[in-house]
């Protein structure tokens, strides 16, 4: 009997890539054309990149739609040298695909997941569910759990939220996020913005900026967010509001939570400085 793959079965290449086979049925489309259709994709983690991408056996890729790249991004993607432009009915996506310089992944083609700067496909699906931003990491969990904790949020010393009915969102590698019912938030101190972000685990978020009392220049914009239509796995956070722990003061059951240092810390700090200069 073949043992079922587990986390220790993740393999490494001399180039520093980590990879493991996936049992998910993955399809990628541009317009109405299916470019990739695979039941045997491989998840690949590049050095220094926290999220995975997929590589696919060539037999599962519409290679007739690939052309040698006119301006290959040689050296990117862990030293890859072979890149392809994708041409679907005259719609050309430069450097949409490439092969990794790793013997373990010979015969596989990787694709840009998100269409940006003219690259990437329009839509990706795992089974029958559309996936956004990047593939989900099978070694990462995201749990949204209703709680009875007492959570208070202050910005520049102003109490902006106070609740005994938060939903706590636990996401591997990130601090606990506290989602608060709108009725328990001073919405009059917030201003909706046009900013939005996508998350493959939670969905598309809408944002608010602080417009409260006192000098708000030190508070980064888009410091509050909400998921109006969250993905089913985190449905408990629907329409609740969360604050960046990195930029506000949060007290839980009477104890002030230390502001964490995360990948968002520098981004928020840069936004604050830009706001002060404007």
Secondary structure, DSSP 4 states (H G I P E B T S, - for coil): -PPPP-GGG-EE-TTS-EEEE----EEEEETTEEEEEESS-EEEE-TT-SS-EEEEEGGGB-GGGEEE-TT--TTHHHH--EEEEEEETTEEEEEEEEE-S-GGGTTEEEE-SS-BTTBS-SEEEETTEEE-SSPPPTT--EEEEE----EEEEETTEEEEEES--EEEEETTS--EEEE-GGGB-GGGEEEEEEEEEETTTEEEEEEEE--SS--TTSPSS-EEEBTT--GGGGGGBT-EEE-TTTSEEEETTEEEPPP--HHHHHHHHHHHHHHH-
